[in-house]
Amino acid sequence: MELNLSQVSAFVALVEEGHFGRAAQRLYLTTPAVSKRIQGLERQLRVQLLIRDPAGGVALTSAGEQFVGAAGLLLQQATDARALLARTTAHSM
């Protein structure tokens, strides 16, 4: 299974912000775009990660609690890999 990093990033931002609107502002996206990314991630993982409230707030499900730590590590590893590649290609040019 391949994970879409933009979906994972939206999930982590949403958890950290606790609200779809604030996560959208942070990511420079619309609220519906953040919602679509989260829905796509949940569909791909075949599990509900969040409990949504009508005011745009969220709470983690037990699956969401399990996934959020791994998601943060995944994003950090992707950042580290990009930085390593940037340093490597800078030296080879």
Gaussian input, Z-matrix of N, CA and C with variables (Angstrom, degrees):
# hf/3-21g

backbone

0 1
 N
 C     1     B1
 C     2     B2     1     A1
 N     3     B3     2     A2     1     D1
 C     4     B4     3     A3     2     D2
 C     5     B5     4     A4     3     D3
 N     6     B6     5     A5     4     D4
 C     7     B7     6     A6     5     D5
 C     8     B8     7     A7     6     D6
 N     9     B9     8     A8     7     D7
 C    10    B10     9     A9     8     D8
 C    11    B11    10    A10     9     D9
 N    12    B12    11    A11    10    D10
 C    13    B13    12    A12    11    D11
 C    14    B14    13    A13    12    D12
 N    15    B15    14    A14    13    D13
 C    16    B16    15    A15    14    D14
 C    17    B17    16    A16    15    D15
 N    18    B18    17    A17    16    D16
 C    19    B19    18    A18    17    D17
 C    20    B20    19    A19    18    D18
 N    21    B21    20    A20    19    D19
 C    22    B22    21    A21    20    D20
 C    23    B23    22    A22    21    D21
 N    24    B24    23    A23    22    D22
 C    25    B25    24    A24    23    D23
 C    26    B26    25    A25    24    D24
 N    27    B27    26    A26    25    D25
 C    28    B28    27    A27    26    D26
 C    29    B29    28    A28    27    D27
 N    30    B30    29    A29    28    D28
 C    31    B31    30    A30    29    D29
 C    32    B32    31    A31    30    D30
 N    33    B33    32    A32    31    D31
 C    34    B34    33    A33    32    D32
 C    35    B35    34    A34    33    D33
 N    36    B36    35    A35    34    D34
 C    37    B37    36    A36    35    D35
 C    38    B38    37    A37    36    D36
 N    39    B39    38    A38    37    D37
 C    40    B40    39    A39    38    D38
 C    41    B41    40    A40    39    D39
 N    42    B42    41    A41    40    D40
 C    43    B43    42    A42    41    D41
 C    44    B44    43    A43    42    D42
 N    45    B45    44    A44    43    D43
 C    46    B46    45    A45    44    D44
 C    47    B47    46    A46    45    D45
 N    48    B48    47    A47    46    D46
 C    49    B49    48    A48    47    D47
 C    50    B50    49    A49    48    D48
 N    51    B51    50    A50    49    D49
 C    52    B52    51    A51    50    D50
 C    53    B53    52    A52    51    D51
 N    54    B54    53    A53    52    D52
 C    55    B55    54    A54    53    D53
 C    56    B56    55    A55    54    D54
 N    57    B57    56    A56    55    D55
 C    58    B58    57    A57    56    D56
 C    59    B59    58    A58    57    D57
 N    60    B60    59    A59    58    D58
 C    61    B61    60    A60    59    D59
 C    62    B62    61    A61    60    D60
 N    63    B63    62    A62    61    D61
 C    64    B64    63    A63    62    D62
 C    65    B65    64    A64    63    D63
 N    66    B66    65    A65    64    D64
 C    67    B67    66    A66    65    D65
 C    68    B68    67    A67    66    D66
 N    69    B69    68    A68    67    D67
 C    70    B70    69    A69    68    D68
 C    71    B71    70    A70    69    D69
 N    72    B72    71    A71    70    D70
 C    73    B73    72    A72    71    D71
 C    74    B74    73    A73    72    D72
 N    75    B75    74    A74    73    D73
 C    76    B76    75    A75    74    D74
 C    77    B77    76    A76    75    D75
 N    78    B78    77    A77    76    D76
 C    79    B79    78    A78    77    D77
 C    80    B80    79    A79    78    D78
 N    81    B81    80    A80    79    D79
 C    82    B82    81    A81    80    D80
 C    83    B83    82    A82    81    D81
 N    84    B84    83    A83    82    D82
 C    85    B85    84    A84    83    D83
 C    86    B86    85    A85    84    D84
 N    87    B87    86    A86    85    D85
 C    88    B88    87    A87    86    D86
 C    89    B89    88    A88    87    D87
 N    90    B90    89    A89    88    D88
 C    91    B91    90    A90    89    D89
 C    92    B92    91    A91    90    D90
 N    93    B93    92    A92    91    D91
 C    94    B94    93    A93    92    D92
 C    95    B95    94    A94    93    D93
 N    96    B96    95    A95    94    D94
 C    97    B97    96    A96    95    D95
 C    98    B98    97    A97    96    D96
 N    99    B99    98    A98    97    D97
 C   100   B100    99    A99    98    D98
 C   101   B101   100   A100    99    D99
 N   102   B102   101   A101   100   D100
 C   103   B103   102   A102   101   D101
 C   104   B104   103   A103   102   D102
 N   105   B105   104   A104   103   D103
 C   106   B106   105   A105   104   D104
 C   107   B107   106   A106   105   D105
 N   108   B108   107   A107   106   D106
 C   109   B109   108   A108   107   D107
 C   110   B110   109   A109   108   D108
 N   111   B111   110   A110   109   D109
 C   112   B112   111   A111   110   D110
 C   113   B113   112   A112   111   D111
 N   114   B114   113   A113   112   D112
 C   115   B115   114   A114   113   D113
 C   116   B116   115   A115   114   D114
 N   117   B117   116   A116   115   D115
 C   118   B118   117   A117   116   D116
 C   119   B119   118   A118   117   D117
 N   120   B120   119   A119   118   D118
 C   121   B121   120   A120   119   D119
 C   122   B122   121   A121   120   D120
 N   123   B123   122   A122   121   D121
 C   124   B124   123   A123   122   D122
 C   125   B125   124   A124   123   D123
 N   126   B126   125   A125   124   D124
 C   127   B127   126   A126   125   D125
 C   128   B128   127   A127   126   D126
 N   129   B129   128   A128   127   D127
 C   130   B130   129   A129   128   D128
 C   131   B131   130   A130   129   D129
 N   132   B132   131   A131   130   D130
 C   133   B133   132   A132   131   D131
 C   134   B134   133   A133   132   D132
 N   135   B135   134   A134   133   D133
 C   136   B136   135   A135   134   D134
 C   137   B137   136   A136   135   D135
 N   138   B138   137   A137   136   D136
 C   139   B139   138   A138   137   D137
 C   140   B140   139   A139   138   D138
 N   141   B141   140   A140   139   D139
 C   142   B142   141   A141   140   D140
 C   143   B143   142   A142   141   D141
 N   144   B144   143   A143   142   D142
 C   145   B145   144   A144   143   D143
 C   146   B146   145   A145   144   D144
 N   147   B147   146   A146   145   D145
 C   148   B148   147   A147   146   D146
 C   149   B149   148   A148   147   D147
 N   150   B150   149   A149   148   D148
 C   151   B151   150   A150   149   D149
 C   152   B152   151   A151   150   D150
 N   153   B153   152   A152   151   D151
 C   154   B154   153   A153   152   D152
 C   155   B155   154   A154   153   D153
 N   156   B156   155   A155   154   D154
 C   157   B157   156   A156   155   D155
 C   158   B158   157   A157   156   D156
 N   159   B159   158   A158   157   D157
 C   160   B160   159   A159   158   D158
 C   161   B161   160   A160   159   D159
 N   162   B162   161   A161   160   D160
 C   163   B163   162   A162   161   D161
 C   164   B164   163   A163   162   D162
 N   165   B165   164   A164   163   D163
 C   166   B166   165   A165   164   D164
 C   167   B167   166   A166   165   D165
 N   168   B168   167   A167   166   D166
 C   169   B169   168   A168   167   D167
 C   170   B170   169   A169   168   D168
 N   171   B171   170   A170   169   D169
 C   172   B172   171   A171   170   D170
 C   173   B173   172   A172   171   D171
 N   174   B174   173   A173   172   D172
 C   175   B175   174   A174   173   D173
 C   176   B176   175   A175   174   D174
 N   177   B177   176   A176   175   D175
 C   178   B178   177   A177   176   D176
 C   179   B179   178   A178   177   D177
 N   180   B180   179   A179   178   D178
 C   181   B181   180   A180   179   D179
 C   182   B182   181   A181   180   D180
 N   183   B183   182   A182   181   D181
 C   184   B184   183   A183   182   D182
 C   185   B185   184   A184   183   D183
 N   186   B186   185   A185   184   D184
 C   187   B187   186   A186   185   D185
 C   188   B188   187   A187   186   D186
 N   189   B189   188   A188   187   D187
 C   190   B190   189   A189   188   D188
 C   191   B191   190   A190   189   D189
 N   192   B192   191   A191   190   D190
 C   193   B193   192   A192   191   D191
 C   194   B194   193   A193   192   D192
 N   195   B195   194   A194   193   D193
 C   196   B196   195   A195   194   D194
 C   197   B197   196   A196   195   D195
 N   198   B198   197   A197   196   D196
 C   199   B199   198   A198   197   D197
 C   200   B200   199   A199   198   D198
 N   201   B201   200   A200   199   D199
 C   202   B202   201   A201   200   D200
 C   203   B203   202   A202   201   D201
 N   204   B204   203   A203   202   D202
 C   205   B205   204   A204   203   D203
 C   206   B206   205   A205   204   D204
 N   207   B207   206   A206   205   D205
 C   208   B208   207   A207   206   D206
 C   209   B209   208   A208   207   D207
 N   210   B210   209   A209   208   D208
 C   211   B211   210   A210   209   D209
 C   212   B212   211   A211   210   D210
 N   213   B213   212   A212   211   D211
 C   214   B214   213   A213   212   D212
 C   215   B215   214   A214   213   D213
 N   216   B216   215   A215   214   D214
 C   217   B217   216   A216   215   D215
 C   218   B218   217   A217   216   D216
 N   219   B219   218   A218   217   D217
 C   220   B220   219   A219   218   D218
 C   221   B221   220   A220   219   D219
 N   222   B222   221   A221   220   D220
 C   223   B223   222   A222   221   D221
 C   224   B224   223   A223   222   D222
 N   225   B225   224   A224   223   D223
 C   226   B226   225   A225   224   D224
 C   227   B227   226   A226   225   D225
 N   228   B228   227   A227   226   D226
 C   229   B229   228   A228   227   D227
 C   230   B230   229   A229   228   D228
 N   231   B231   230   A230   229   D229
 C   232   B232   231   A231   230   D230
 C   233   B233   232   A232   231   D231
 N   234   B234   233   A233   232   D232
 C   235   B235   234   A234   233   D233
 C   236   B236   235   A235   234   D234
 N   237   B237   236   A236   235   D235
 C   238   B238   237   A237   236   D236
 C   239   B239   238   A238   237   D237
 N   240   B240   239   A239   238   D238
 C   241   B241   240   A240   239   D239
 C   242   B242   241   A241   240   D240
 N   243   B243   242   A242   241   D241
 C   244   B244   243   A243   242   D242
 C   245   B245   244   A244   243   D243
 N   246   B246   245   A245   244   D244
 C   247   B247   246   A246   245   D245
 C   248   B248   247   A247   246   D246
 N   249   B249   248   A248   247   D247
 C   250   B250   249   A249   248   D248
 C   251   B251   250   A250   249   D249
 N   252   B252   251   A251   250   D250
 C   253   B253   252   A252   251   D251
 C   254   B254   253   A253   252   D252
 N   255   B255   254   A254   253   D253
 C   256   B256   255   A255   254   D254
 C   257   B257   256   A256   255   D255
 N   258   B258   257   A257   256   D256
 C   259   B259   258   A258   257   D257
 C   260   B260   259   A259   258   D258
 N   261   B261   260   A260   259   D259
 C   262   B262   261   A261   260   D260
 C   263   B263   262   A262   261   D261
 N   264   B264   263   A263   262   D262
 C   265   B265   264   A264   263   D263
 C   266   B266   265   A265   264   D264
 N   267   B267   266   A266   265   D265
 C   268   B268   267   A267   266   D266
 C   269   B269   268   A268   267   D267
 N   270   B270   269   A269   268   D268
 C   271   B271   270   A270   269   D269
 C   272   B272   271   A271   270   D270
 N   273   B273   272   A272   271   D271
 C   274   B274   273   A273   272   D272
 C   275   B275   274   A274   273   D273
 N   276   B276   275   A275   274   D274
 C   277   B277   276   A276   275   D275
 C   278   B278   277   A277   276   D276

   B1=1.4482
   B2=1.5230
   B3=1.3128
   B4=1.4590
   B5=1.5196
   B6=1.3132
   B7=1.4584
   B8=1.5137
   B9=1.3005
   B10=1.4534
   B11=1.5274
   B12=1.3355
   B13=1.4659
   B14=1.5269
   B15=1.3367
   B16=1.4657
   B17=1.5286
   B18=1.3195
   B19=1.4596
   B20=1.5277
   B21=1.3179
   B22=1.4662
   B23=1.5309
   B24=1.3273
   B25=1.4588
   B26=1.5340
   B27=1.3228
   B28=1.4656
   B29=1.5231
   B30=1.3206
   B31=1.4651
   B32=1.5277
   B33=1.3189
   B34=1.4690
   B35=1.5325
   B36=1.3263
   B37=1.4699
   B38=1.5201
   B39=1.3175
   B40=1.4621
   B41=1.5256
   B42=1.3044
   B43=1.4635
   B44=1.5299
   B45=1.3234
   B46=1.4635
   B47=1.5215
   B48=1.3176
   B49=1.4696
   B50=1.5236
   B51=1.3360
   B52=1.4568
   B53=1.5142
   B54=1.3353
   B55=1.4661
   B56=1.5221
   B57=1.3287
   B58=1.4589
   B59=1.5277
   B60=1.3091
   B61=1.4707
   B62=1.5180
   B63=1.3253
   B64=1.4718
   B65=1.5289
   B66=1.3300
   B67=1.4652
   B68=1.5256
   B69=1.3120
   B70=1.4677
   B71=1.5268
   B72=1.3200
   B73=1.4686
   B74=1.5158
   B75=1.3016
   B76=1.4612
   B77=1.5295
   B78=1.3374
   B79=1.4634
   B80=1.5310
   B81=1.3353
   B82=1.4686
   B83=1.5273
   B84=1.3394
   B85=1.4541
   B86=1.5220
   B87=1.3114
   B88=1.4582
   B89=1.5271
   B90=1.3067
   B91=1.4643
   B92=1.5297
   B93=1.3466
   B94=1.4710
   B95=1.5332
   B96=1.3297
   B97=1.4670
   B98=1.5268
   B99=1.3218
   B100=1.4711
   B101=1.5214
   B102=1.3109
   B103=1.4599
   B104=1.5266
   B105=1.3140
   B106=1.4728
   B107=1.5304
   B108=1.3247
   B109=1.4651
   B110=1.5245
   B111=1.3167
   B112=1.4691
   B113=1.5259
   B114=1.3099
   B115=1.4641
   B116=1.5281
   B117=1.3166
   B118=1.4587
   B119=1.5218
   B120=1.3192
   B121=1.4627
   B122=1.5257
   B123=1.3233
   B124=1.4634
   B125=1.5303
   B126=1.3101
   B127=1.4682
   B128=1.5329
   B129=1.3147
   B130=1.4572
   B131=1.5325
   B132=1.3151
   B133=1.4633
   B134=1.5281
   B135=1.3219
   B136=1.4715
   B137=1.5247
   B138=1.3431
   B139=1.4624
   B140=1.5268
   B141=1.3160
   B142=1.4619
   B143=1.5152
   B144=1.3332
   B145=1.4577
   B146=1.5210
   B147=1.3297
   B148=1.4602
   B149=1.5114
   B150=1.3190
   B151=1.4574
   B152=1.5217
   B153=1.3223
   B154=1.4529
   B155=1.5201
   B156=1.3266
   B157=1.4590
   B158=1.5293
   B159=1.3205
   B160=1.4737
   B161=1.5298
   B162=1.3239
   B163=1.4630
   B164=1.5272
   B165=1.3389
   B166=1.4611
   B167=1.5070
   B168=1.3109
   B169=1.4579
   B170=1.5180
   B171=1.3004
   B172=1.4594
   B173=1.5212
   B174=1.3119
   B175=1.4596
   B176=1.5234
   B177=1.3071
   B178=1.4599
   B179=1.5224
   B180=1.3186
   B181=1.4575
   B182=1.5266
   B183=1.3125
   B184=1.4672
   B185=1.5314
   B186=1.3303
   B187=1.4682
   B188=1.5221
   B189=1.3304
   B190=1.4598
   B191=1.5107
   B192=1.3281
   B193=1.4625
   B194=1.5202
   B195=1.3150
   B196=1.4637
   B197=1.5244
   B198=1.3269
   B199=1.4575
   B200=1.5214
   B201=1.3094
   B202=1.4639
   B203=1.5312
   B204=1.2970
   B205=1.4703
   B206=1.5179
   B207=1.3168
   B208=1.4636
   B209=1.5250
   B210=1.3160
   B211=1.4613
   B212=1.5207
   B213=1.3203
   B214=1.4592
   B215=1.5172
   B216=1.3249
   B217=1.4713
   B218=1.5260
   B219=1.3180
   B220=1.4611
   B221=1.5268
   B222=1.3228
   B223=1.4624
   B224=1.5260
   B225=1.3326
   B226=1.4653
   B227=1.5244
   B228=1.3242
   B229=1.4604
   B230=1.5286
   B231=1.3184
   B232=1.4665
   B233=1.5268
   B234=1.3233
   B235=1.4622
   B236=1.5193
   B237=1.3309
   B238=1.4617
   B239=1.5283
   B240=1.3207
   B241=1.4663
   B242=1.5206
   B243=1.3304
   B244=1.4757
   B245=1.5184
   B246=1.3282
   B247=1.4677
   B248=1.5236
   B249=1.3114
   B250=1.4638
   B251=1.5161
   B252=1.3094
   B253=1.4599
   B254=1.5223
   B255=1.3187
   B256=1.4646
   B257=1.5252
   B258=1.3383
   B259=1.4694
   B260=1.5167
   B261=1.3230
   B262=1.4538
   B263=1.5166
   B264=1.3257
   B265=1.4618
   B266=1.5196
   B267=1.3237
   B268=1.4563
   B269=1.5243
   B270=1.3239
   B271=1.4593
   B272=1.5251
   B273=1.3213
   B274=1.4571
   B275=1.5370
   B276=1.3096
   B277=1.4763
   B278=1.4883
   A1=108.55
   A2=115.24
   A3=120.56
   A4=109.34
   A5=116.05
   A6=120.42
   A7=109.43
   A8=115.83
   A9=122.82
   A10=107.35
   A11=116.44
   A12=119.65
   A13=112.66
   A14=118.38
   A15=118.88
   A16=110.34
   A17=117.09
   A18=120.13
   A19=110.51
   A20=116.04
   A21=120.43
   A22=110.07
   A23=116.40
   A24=121.30
   A25=111.21
   A26=116.70
   A27=120.53
   A28=110.31
   A29=116.80
   A30=120.82
   A31=110.65
   A32=116.76
   A33=120.40
   A34=110.22
   A35=117.47
   A36=120.28
   A37=110.91
   A38=116.50
   A39=120.51
   A40=110.88
   A41=117.10
   A42=120.22
   A43=109.95
   A44=117.23
   A45=120.30
   A46=111.96
   A47=117.38
   A48=120.73
   A49=112.44
   A50=116.66
   A51=120.49
   A52=115.31
   A53=117.08
   A54=120.71
   A55=109.19
   A56=115.82
   A57=120.53
   A58=112.75
   A59=117.18
   A60=120.60
   A61=112.60
   A62=116.69
   A63=120.06
   A64=111.33
   A65=116.53
   A66=119.50
   A67=110.45
   A68=116.77
   A69=121.02
   A70=110.58
   A71=116.86
   A72=120.13
   A73=110.95
   A74=117.09
   A75=122.14
   A76=111.84
   A77=115.99
   A78=121.27
   A79=113.08
   A80=117.11
   A81=122.23
   A82=110.94
   A83=114.85
   A84=122.55
   A85=108.60
   A86=115.69
   A87=119.97
   A88=108.27
   A89=115.57
   A90=119.82
   A91=111.15
   A92=118.91
   A93=118.17
   A94=113.32
   A95=117.91
   A96=120.26
   A97=110.83
   A98=116.81
   A99=120.19
   A100=109.19
   A101=116.52
   A102=120.72
   A103=111.36
   A104=116.18
   A105=120.57
   A106=110.81
   A107=117.29
   A108=120.54
   A109=110.87
   A110=116.32
   A111=120.19
   A112=110.13
   A113=116.72
   A114=120.40
   A115=110.65
   A116=116.93
   A117=120.93
   A118=111.65
   A119=116.65
   A120=121.14
   A121=110.32
   A122=116.56
   A123=120.27
   A124=110.95
   A125=116.33
   A126=120.44
   A127=110.10
   A128=116.13
   A129=120.56
   A130=111.38
   A131=116.66
   A132=121.29
   A133=112.60
   A134=115.39
   A135=122.90
   A136=112.11
   A137=114.28
   A138=120.19
   A139=109.07
   A140=116.41
   A141=120.76
   A142=108.13
   A143=115.83
   A144=121.62
   A145=112.65
   A146=116.11
   A147=121.08
   A148=111.92
   A149=114.25
   A150=121.66
   A151=105.30
   A152=116.47
   A153=121.76
   A154=110.54
   A155=116.51
   A156=118.83
   A157=107.96
   A158=117.14
   A159=120.91
   A160=114.20
   A161=117.86
   A162=121.06
   A163=112.23
   A164=117.83
   A165=120.71
   A166=114.77
   A167=116.68
   A168=120.26
   A169=111.49
   A170=116.19
   A171=120.63
   A172=111.14
   A173=114.60
   A174=122.99
   A175=106.43
   A176=116.35
   A177=120.44
   A178=111.59
   A179=115.63
   A180=120.62
   A181=106.65
   A182=117.60
   A183=119.05
   A184=109.96
   A185=118.03
   A186=120.46
   A187=110.44
   A188=117.02
   A189=121.32
   A190=111.88
   A191=116.82
   A192=120.96
   A193=110.97
   A194=116.68
   A195=120.67
   A196=111.21
   A197=116.79
   A198=120.91
   A199=113.53
   A200=118.79
   A201=121.11
   A202=112.30
   A203=118.38
   A204=120.30
   A205=111.55
   A206=115.80
   A207=120.31
   A208=110.74
   A209=116.90
   A210=120.75
   A211=111.14
   A212=116.69
   A213=120.09
   A214=112.26
   A215=116.47
   A216=120.61
   A217=111.08
   A218=116.37
   A219=120.81
   A220=111.11
   A221=116.59
   A222=120.19
   A223=111.35
   A224=117.12
   A225=119.86
   A226=110.73
   A227=116.97
   A228=120.41
   A229=111.30
   A230=116.99
   A231=120.38
   A232=110.48
   A233=116.86
   A234=121.12
   A235=110.92
   A236=116.11
   A237=120.65
   A238=111.26
   A239=117.29
   A240=121.43
   A241=110.80
   A242=116.93
   A243=119.94
   A244=110.85
   A245=116.89
   A246=120.57
   A247=110.68
   A248=117.13
   A249=120.98
   A250=110.81
   A251=116.26
   A252=120.61
   A253=110.78
   A254=117.31
   A255=120.63
   A256=110.92
   A257=116.84
   A258=120.01
   A259=111.36
   A260=117.26
   A261=121.97
   A262=111.61
   A263=117.24
   A264=120.25
   A265=111.25
   A266=118.00
   A267=120.86
   A268=110.26
   A269=116.75
   A270=121.59
   A271=112.80
   A272=116.93
   A273=119.59
   A274=112.82
   A275=117.53
   A276=119.80
   A277=111.80
   D1=129.82
   D2=175.38
   D3=-98.34
   D4=132.03
   D5=177.21
   D6=-97.62
   D7=138.39
   D8=176.54
   D9=-83.65
   D10=116.13
   D11=-175.83
   D12=-64.83
   D13=-28.92
   D14=177.90
   D15=-68.75
   D16=-32.68
   D17=175.93
   D18=-70.79
   D19=-43.51
   D20=179.20
   D21=-63.35
   D22=-41.94
   D23=178.54
   D24=-62.52
   D25=-41.41
   D26=177.75
   D27=-63.49
   D28=-40.14
   D29=178.56
   D30=-61.44
   D31=-48.74
   D32=-178.84
   D33=-62.99
   D34=-43.86
   D35=178.36
   D36=-61.59
   D37=-41.35
   D38=179.99
   D39=-64.38
   D40=-42.56
   D41=178.22
   D42=-63.75
   D43=-44.23
   D44=-178.96
   D45=-66.50
   D46=-37.83
   D47=-179.14
   D48=-83.51
   D49=-29.02
   D50=179.06
   D51=76.45
   D52=8.39
   D53=-174.75
   D54=-158.33
   D55=135.81
   D56=-178.64
   D57=-59.40
   D58=-43.12
   D59=-178.58
   D60=-63.08
   D61=-45.00
   D62=179.59
   D63=-67.56
   D64=-38.29
   D65=176.89
   D66=-64.14
   D67=-39.94
   D68=178.84
   D69=-62.50
   D70=-44.45
   D71=177.76
   D72=-60.95
   D73=-45.31
   D74=-179.27
   D75=-60.54
   D76=-38.07
   D77=-177.37
   D78=-91.06
   D79=-0.08
   D80=-176.90
   D81=57.70
   D82=43.55
   D83=178.30
   D84=-126.54
   D85=170.16
   D86=171.86
   D87=-83.70
   D88=159.37
   D89=176.98
   D90=-60.05
   D91=-43.84
   D92=177.19
   D93=-61.36
   D94=-32.02
   D95=178.18
   D96=-67.26
   D97=-39.87
   D98=176.95
   D99=-65.23
   D100=-44.59
   D101=179.31
   D102=-59.38
   D103=-41.89
   D104=179.53
   D105=-64.02
   D106=-39.74
   D107=178.57
   D108=-64.75
   D109=-42.06
   D110=179.78
   D111=-66.03
   D112=-43.79
   D113=178.57
   D114=-61.25
   D115=-40.78
   D116=178.14
   D117=-63.14
   D118=-42.11
   D119=178.78
   D120=-64.28
   D121=-45.34
   D122=179.19
   D123=-63.14
   D124=-38.91
   D125=178.11
   D126=-64.04
   D127=-44.71
   D128=-178.98
   D129=-64.93
   D130=-42.21
   D131=179.88
   D132=-79.27
   D133=-15.31
   D134=-178.97
   D135=59.78
   D136=42.26
   D137=178.93
   D138=-154.73
   D139=146.48
   D140=174.99
   D141=-82.28
   D142=124.34
   D143=-178.47
   D144=-95.73
   D145=-26.70
   D146=-172.17
   D147=-131.41
   D148=152.37
   D149=167.46
   D150=-107.54
   D151=120.33
   D152=-176.74
   D153=-95.89
   D154=141.04
   D155=172.76
   D156=-107.83
   D157=157.40
   D158=-175.08
   D159=-59.97
   D160=-21.86
   D161=-178.48
   D162=-87.15
   D163=3.57
   D164=178.42
   D165=97.47
   D166=-2.81
   D167=178.40
   D168=-80.26
   D169=165.93
   D170=-179.01
   D171=-140.95
   D172=156.29
   D173=170.69
   D174=-135.75
   D175=149.85
   D176=-179.67
   D177=-80.30
   D178=140.30
   D179=167.14
   D180=-78.53
   D181=174.88
   D182=177.26
   D183=-63.14
   D184=-36.57
   D185=176.29
   D186=-65.07
   D187=-39.75
   D188=177.41
   D189=-62.62
   D190=-39.69
   D191=177.62
   D192=-63.09
   D193=-38.96
   D194=178.61
   D195=-69.70
   D196=-37.55
   D197=-174.17
   D198=-79.34
   D199=-30.83
   D200=-171.86
   D201=-61.27
   D202=-39.46
   D203=178.50
   D204=-65.10
   D205=-45.42
   D206=178.37
   D207=-64.71
   D208=-36.36
   D209=179.58
   D210=-64.58
   D211=-42.59
   D212=177.40
   D213=-62.27
   D214=-41.92
   D215=177.58
   D216=-64.69
   D217=-40.59
   D218=178.90
   D219=-60.72
   D220=-45.19
   D221=179.22
   D222=-65.34
   D223=-38.01
   D224=177.74
   D225=-65.97
   D226=-40.50
   D227=177.85
   D228=-63.90
   D229=-38.84
   D230=177.75
   D231=-64.93
   D232=-41.55
   D233=177.32
   D234=-63.01
   D235=-44.45
   D236=178.90
   D237=-62.77
   D238=-40.89
   D239=-179.88
   D240=-64.71
   D241=-41.60
   D242=177.80
   D243=-63.91
   D244=-41.63
   D245=179.64
   D246=-64.77
   D247=-42.07
   D248=177.91
   D249=-61.98
   D250=-44.71
   D251=178.97
   D252=-63.26
   D253=-41.01
   D254=179.29
   D255=-62.30
   D256=-42.13
   D257=177.74
   D258=-65.91
   D259=-40.50
   D260=-178.85
   D261=-66.46
   D262=-44.65
   D263=-179.08
   D264=-72.18
   D265=-28.69
   D266=178.15
   D267=-66.13
   D268=-35.55
   D269=179.24
   D270=-76.53
   D271=-26.06
   D272=-176.13
   D273=-89.11
   D274=-7.21
   D275=-177.72
   D276=-90.93

